[in-house]
Amino acid sequence: MTTAPWHAQLDAPFPVTAEHRAFFRKNGYIKLKQVLSPQLIEHYRQEISRQVIALNTNTAPMEKRNLYQNAFLQVMNLWTKSDFVREFVFSKRLAQIAADLMECRGVRLYHDQALYKEPGGGITPWHADQFYWPLDTDKTVTVWIPLQATPLELGPLAYSAGSHNFNSVGRDIEISAESEQKLSKALLESGLPLDETPFDIGEVGYHLGWTFHRAAANVSDRPREVMTIIYHDMDAKVLTPKYKAHESDLRAWLPGCEPGELAASPLNPVLWQR
């Protein structure tokens, strides 16, 4: 595979404006159009999809899966399996946007994950990602990159605007039927706006670790293919685990790191810094 022509686009600076930063600060997420070209996305989509097919272990029929398994096929740290995917994950452009939105001097990779919602795949329940992460900072962010245009019938990511400051319910619940039930009610009663608009090809979404989000079911006849990259402030340290989820994430994504130390294992390279 020839990848050289795409390097310039993956690493070119993106103009994050004061308006972008203000919107992100207020709402805990932002959707940005034309971050990547349709041609570049298709170029890398093929290899990402090949890796998902090869590495996926969620092969039970839909009717025999639990709610989480029914939501999507999830394959993590593809960058360690494919040098081709590594080029995409290590994009300086995507990492620079993350650092600029969080207003920090640089970002490390926490991990990547492909999230493929199959035809007939169910909802992704309301949740906040940072429940799982043993990091001592709120400066964590995920970029959600659809690998195709994503209309409502495919189940695009939906955000509860401003919910990164909502801490009365949901910060101690893993993604589950319980999180969907409790947060659906609590976020509705809070009056926080819901953004569940489609994604164009080349449009990406960034959301903070404490921003609550969900996705509807895929009611189409084709898969919803998405790649995500999670970043944390390059100066973040490891938190003493509070939940079992923290313990498992510490082992998986921060191997060898101890509480109080810099969250900087060999799996967490700096992807961009000023």
Secondary structure, 3 states (H helix, E strand, C coil): CCCHHHHHHHHCCCCCCHHHHHHHHHHCEEEECCCCCHHHHHHHHHHHHHHHHHHCCCCCCHHHCCHHHHHCEEEECHHHCCHHHHHHHCCHHHHHHHHHHHCCCEEEEEEEEEEEECCCCCCEEEECHHHHCCECCCCEEEEEEECCCECHHHCCEEEECCHHHCCCCCCCCCCCHHHHHHHHHHHHHHCCCEECCCECCCCEEEEECCCCEEECCCCCCCCEEEEEEEEEECCCEECCCCCHHHHHHHHHHCCCCCCCCECCCCCCCEEEEC
